[in-house]
Amino acid sequence: MKRYVVVWLALLAIVAVEVVVTLAHPPTGLLLAGLLLLALIEAGLGLLYFMHLKYERRSFMWSVILAVVIAVVLMDHFWLDAFRLLHQRISAP
Amino acid sequence: MAELTAVHEPSPFAVPSRKLGIWMFIVADAATFAALLFAYGYVRVANPDWTHPFAFWPSIANGIVMTVVLLTSSLTVIAAVLAAQAGRKAAALRWLGATMLLGTLFAALHLREWVSMLREGWRPFRNPLGGTPLVGATFFSVTGLHLLHVLVGVIVLAVIALGYRRGRFDAGHLETTGLYWHFVDLVWMFVFPLIYLLNMR
């Protein structure tokens, strides 16, 4: 149980860091990168320890992780269009 | 007539079928939440008039409390599984009860936030601050789907706890339910920073 309490405390500490970083009002892009990185660390800790992936067979662990990673990577194709819309300025008729 | 005999192959992952099933659900559900968060990212990038609705007090403070509550509920569900695996039935049931209470508290805090926003005039397709209405659409859809998962989780925990008390379910069932609960917690680890913190005034 002690191991899980340590992970829980680590997760709480990461949430505190997220809030402190946000209150420092960095540029949006930097804030997004920082928050995503911290969220990924939290997800990793949760998956490995709370969800016990660390103690499963490696083949199972990577099958689960890769399935999600591939799905997420495949979703990345539309960012170009989002930025195109951001920079598109159509004047009203 | 030849007799049919079942062929039992060892699981390639050494994982019981029930556990494999919940993991397959988690992978699919993770892709669903990822798609919703990507859609939120798309409309946010594409809309220069994106509004930031959340002040530190009360919205972000409420979000911090919700996060602590959900993270703590992950710890209590682990305590329940460990107690069940050790054969301590009463302790397992107490920890399951604590998890359900924390899940209900999270849902109540979430609904309080929703009510507060609705009173300010926010709707899924209306922005009272004058910017794009997609702020409300993405907020209510992402947090709504997560809230639905929490409520379903509390109900499933109650069903499993009752079955466990009556001897119908065992520690394996608790572990499988715990995996779902941890996943709901894990999704919030992305929802809180991306939906709340990134939209702070």
Interface residues (C-beta under 8 A of the other chain):
Chain A: M1 Y4 V5 W8 L11 L12 V15 E18 V19 T22 L23 T28 L31 L32 L35 L36 L38 A39 E42 A43 G46 L47 F50 M51 E56 R57 S59 F60 S63 V64 A67 V68 A71 V72 M75 D76 F78 W79 D81 A82 F83 L85 L86
Chain B: P12 F13 A14 V15 W23 I26 V27 A30 A31 A34 A35 F38 G41 Y42 V43 V45 A46 N47 P48 F56 I60 I64 T67 V68 L71 T72 S74 L75 I78 A79 L82 L179 H182 F183 D185 L186 M189 F190 F192 P193 L194 L197 L198 M200
